[in-house]
Each structure stands twice: as structure tokens, then as C-alpha cells.
Amino acid sequence: MKKAIAQYDKLYAAKNILWNPTPGRMVVEALSHFKTPGLCLDMGCGDGKNMFFLEKRGWVVEGIDKSILAIEGAKRRFKENNLIPRGNLIVKDITDYEYPLDHFNLVVCYGLYHCLTKNEINHIHYKMIASLKSGGLIAFCMINNNLRMPANHGTTKTFLRSENYVIELVNEQLEILKVFTGEIEEEHLPVIGKHKHSITWCLFKKK
């Protein structure tokens, strides 16, 4: 059977660690709502920048990514910073993950949904919500379609949606605490130089 290639594997293969250590802004925002560390699920954790930020602050994080290269990068990040994670780093497609019920205080879903088809999102979205405890938060961001993905970005197929797509993710169990859209500039040398993405950030709360 041919091995599946994760969307960002070309970028992970070109760099020792792909993402800079600055945590996602909604992850930082989420922590301001908690008095003590808790349990977190990092869906599509990549090379672990958000997981590292949380673990360093006492959280126990389950980091899931289908890219072996990404998980290797996350392990390298922890090792280079002399931090042993309390949680786990697991190579697994997020659609195959067994979500525990009423378990996590926080879910980080950063840069994942634009890598998934609509059917894949439908498959995991309610399972993700069910895995959260009441009052738990989801720190979320996605690349939206206000700007096109650069042709030479180095990623395989992505699914860019409207910035208003987050409204479709709300149901009777979720409320939006914060949502906004903006642009970021980044580079992934040697694959691609400076370029921009339009991003939608959101902080959800489970009722």
C-alpha cells in the first residue's frame, strides 16, 4: 500500500523545525481563561510549537499528527529545549483518532481544517466537541479563501473556505468567545520565500 503524504511534508522535510516558537494567539488567549493547567488535545500538532508552549506551563497535551516528519520535529523541539512532555506525541490521522468523552479542558485546532475535506470535518467535528468538558475551550485557526494559496507553497491539496465558515461550526453546544480575520506573512525556505495568508482565528467555548 502506498504511504499517504501529509500536506506539509515537503516543508517539514526541508527544515529541521518548520514553525517558529511563537504560540498561536488563540492558544495564548485561551490560557487567560484557566486558573490552573489541565488536559489538552492538539489536533494536527505539527512540530509542536503550541504543545511545547502549553507543556512548559504545566499542561498535559496529547499531540496528534499524521506526518511522521512533523512528530519527529516536535520530539526534536522538546529535546533541544530539555523538556520532557507529560503528554504524548502520536502519529495518527486525526480522522482515525479515538476521542475520549468529556475529557479535555482545551482543544487546539490550529491550521487543520483547511487540510480536511468537508466529509472529514463532519466526521471529527462533533467528536472533538464531545471530547471537551463543559466550559472547555477550542483554540482554532484556519487559512481562509480571501487570498489564494501560492502555487509554489510546497503543500499538497488544501481546502480554503470563507472566513465566515466558523459560523457553520457552531451548534447548540458551542458559543464563540472571540473571532477575527487578518493576514500573516511567513516564509518556508528553501521551498518558498515570503508570502501572505488570510487567517480566521476563533475561540470557542463548550456550554
C-alpha positions as CSV (number, residue, x, y, z in Angstrom):
1,M,0.0,0.0,0.0
2,K,1.4,3.4,-0.9
3,K,2.1,5.6,2.1
4,A,0.0,8.7,2.4
5,I,1.9,12.0,2.3
6,A,0.8,14.7,4.7
7,Q,0.0,18.1,3.2
8,Y,3.1,19.8,4.8
9,D,5.6,17.0,4.4
10,K,7.6,18.8,1.7
11,L,8.0,21.8,4.1
12,Y,8.9,19.6,7.1
13,A,11.4,17.7,5.1
14,A,13.2,20.9,4.1
15,K,13.6,22.2,7.7
16,N,14.9,20.9,11.0
17,I,11.9,22.5,12.7
18,L,9.4,24.3,10.4
19,W,7.5,26.6,12.7
20,N,9.0,29.3,14.9
21,P,8.4,29.0,18.7
22,T,5.7,31.8,18.9
23,P,2.5,30.1,20.1
24,G,-0.8,30.7,18.3
25,R,-2.6,33.8,19.5
26,M,-5.8,32.0,20.3
27,V,-3.8,29.5,22.4
28,V,-2.4,32.3,24.4
29,E,-5.8,33.8,24.7
30,A,-7.3,30.5,25.8
31,L,-4.8,30.3,28.7
32,S,-6.1,33.5,30.2
33,H,-9.4,31.7,30.8
34,F,-7.9,29.0,33.0
35,K,-6.6,29.4,36.6
36,T,-4.7,26.1,36.5
37,P,-3.2,23.8,33.8
38,G,-5.4,21.0,32.5
39,L,-5.6,18.4,29.7
40,C,-5.3,19.4,26.1
41,L,-5.8,17.8,22.7
42,D,-3.6,19.3,20.0
43,M,-5.2,18.2,16.7
44,G,-2.7,18.3,13.8
45,C,0.0,19.4,16.2
46,G,2.7,19.8,13.5
47,D,6.2,20.1,15.0
48,G,4.7,21.1,18.4
49,K,5.1,24.8,18.9
50,N,1.7,25.1,20.6
51,M,2.2,21.8,22.5
52,F,5.6,23.0,23.8
53,F,4.1,26.3,24.9
54,L,1.4,24.5,26.9
55,E,3.6,21.8,28.3
56,K,6.1,24.4,29.5
57,R,3.2,25.9,31.5
58,G,2.2,22.7,33.2
59,W,-0.4,21.4,30.8
60,V,-0.6,17.7,29.7
61,V,-1.0,17.6,26.0
62,E,-1.9,14.8,23.6
63,G,-0.3,15.9,20.2
64,I,-1.7,14.1,17.1
65,D,-0.4,14.5,13.6
66,K,-0.4,12.1,10.6
67,S,3.0,13.3,9.5
68,I,5.9,11.3,10.8
69,L,8.2,14.2,9.9
70,A,6.1,16.6,11.9
71,I,6.1,14.4,15.0
72,E,9.9,13.9,14.7
73,G,10.2,17.7,14.6
74,A,8.1,18.0,17.7
75,K,10.2,15.5,19.6
76,R,13.3,17.4,18.4
77,R,11.8,20.7,19.7
78,F,11.3,19.2,23.2
79,K,14.7,17.6,23.2
80,E,16.6,20.7,22.1
81,N,14.8,22.7,24.9
82,N,15.4,20.0,27.5
83,L,11.7,19.5,28.3
84,I,10.2,16.0,28.6
85,P,6.5,16.2,27.7
86,R,3.9,15.0,30.2
87,G,1.6,14.1,27.3
88,N,2.1,12.0,24.2
89,L,3.1,12.6,20.6
90,I,1.2,10.3,18.3
91,V,1.5,9.6,14.6
92,K,-2.1,9.2,13.5
93,D,-4.6,10.6,11.0
94,I,-6.9,12.8,13.1
95,T,-9.9,11.1,11.5
96,D,-8.8,7.8,13.0
97,Y,-8.2,9.1,16.5
98,E,-10.4,7.6,19.3
99,Y,-11.8,10.7,21.0
100,P,-12.4,10.2,24.8
101,L,-15.7,11.6,26.0
102,D,-15.8,14.7,28.4
103,H,-12.0,14.6,28.9
104,F,-10.1,17.7,27.7
105,N,-10.2,21.2,29.1
106,L,-8.7,22.6,25.9
107,V,-8.6,21.6,22.3
108,V,-6.1,23.2,19.9
109,C,-7.2,23.0,16.3
110,Y,-4.7,25.2,14.5
111,G,-4.2,25.0,10.8
112,L,-6.0,21.7,10.5
113,Y,-9.5,22.3,8.9
114,H,-8.0,23.7,5.7
115,C,-6.3,20.4,5.3
116,L,-9.5,18.4,5.5
117,T,-12.4,17.7,3.2
118,K,-16.0,18.6,4.2
119,N,-16.7,14.9,4.9
120,E,-13.6,14.6,7.1
121,I,-14.6,17.7,9.1
122,N,-18.1,16.3,9.5
123,H,-16.6,13.1,10.8
124,I,-14.4,14.7,13.5
125,H,-16.1,17.9,14.5
126,Y,-18.7,16.6,16.9
127,K,-16.3,14.0,18.2
128,M,-14.0,16.8,19.1
129,I,-16.7,18.8,20.9
130,A,-17.8,15.6,22.8
131,S,-14.2,15.2,24.0
132,L,-14.3,18.6,25.7
133,K,-15.5,19.0,29.3
134,S,-18.3,21.6,29.8
135,G,-16.7,25.0,29.9
136,G,-13.8,23.8,27.8
137,L,-12.3,25.9,25.0
138,I,-11.3,25.3,21.4
139,A,-8.4,27.5,20.1
140,F,-9.0,27.5,16.4
141,C,-7.5,29.0,13.2
142,M,-7.7,28.2,9.6
143,I,-6.4,29.7,6.3
144,N,-9.4,31.2,4.5
145,N,-10.0,32.0,0.8
146,N,-9.6,35.8,1.0
147,L,-6.2,35.1,-0.5
148,R,-5.2,32.3,-2.8
149,M,-2.7,29.7,-1.7
150,P,0.6,30.4,-3.5
151,A,1.1,27.9,-6.4
152,N,4.6,27.1,-5.2
153,H,3.7,26.8,-1.5
154,G,5.0,23.3,-1.2
155,T,1.8,21.8,0.2
156,T,-0.5,19.2,-1.3
157,K,-4.2,19.8,-1.7
158,T,-5.8,22.3,0.7
159,F,-9.4,23.4,1.1
160,L,-9.8,27.1,1.6
161,R,-13.2,28.3,2.8
162,S,-14.9,31.5,3.6
163,E,-13.8,33.5,6.7
164,N,-17.5,33.0,7.8
165,Y,-17.1,29.2,7.8
166,V,-16.6,29.3,11.6
167,I,-20.3,30.2,11.9
168,E,-21.1,26.8,10.4
169,L,-19.0,25.1,13.1
170,V,-21.2,26.5,15.9
171,N,-24.0,24.3,17.3
172,E,-26.2,24.2,20.4
173,Q,-23.1,23.1,22.4
174,L,-20.7,25.8,21.3
175,E,-20.5,29.6,21.6
176,I,-18.0,32.0,20.1
177,L,-16.0,34.0,22.6
178,K,-13.8,35.7,20.0
179,V,-13.4,35.7,16.2
180,F,-11.5,37.8,13.8
181,T,-9.7,37.7,10.4
182,G,-6.4,39.1,9.4
183,E,-3.3,38.5,7.3
184,I,0.0,37.0,8.2
185,E,3.3,36.9,6.3
186,E,5.6,33.9,6.5
187,E,8.3,32.1,4.6
188,H,9.3,28.4,4.4
189,L,12.8,28.5,3.0
190,P,14.2,26.9,0.9
191,V,10.9,25.9,-0.6
192,I,9.1,29.3,-0.7
193,G,10.1,32.8,0.3
194,K,7.9,35.5,1.9
195,H,4.2,35.2,1.2
196,K,0.8,36.0,2.8
197,H,-2.2,34.1,4.0
198,S,-5.6,35.3,5.2
199,I,-6.4,33.7,8.5
200,T,-9.5,33.3,10.6
201,W,-8.9,32.9,14.3
202,C,-11.6,31.8,16.7
203,L,-12.0,30.9,20.4
204,F,-15.0,28.6,21.1
205,K,-16.4,27.6,24.4
206,K,-18.4,24.5,25.1
207,K,-21.6,25.3,27.1
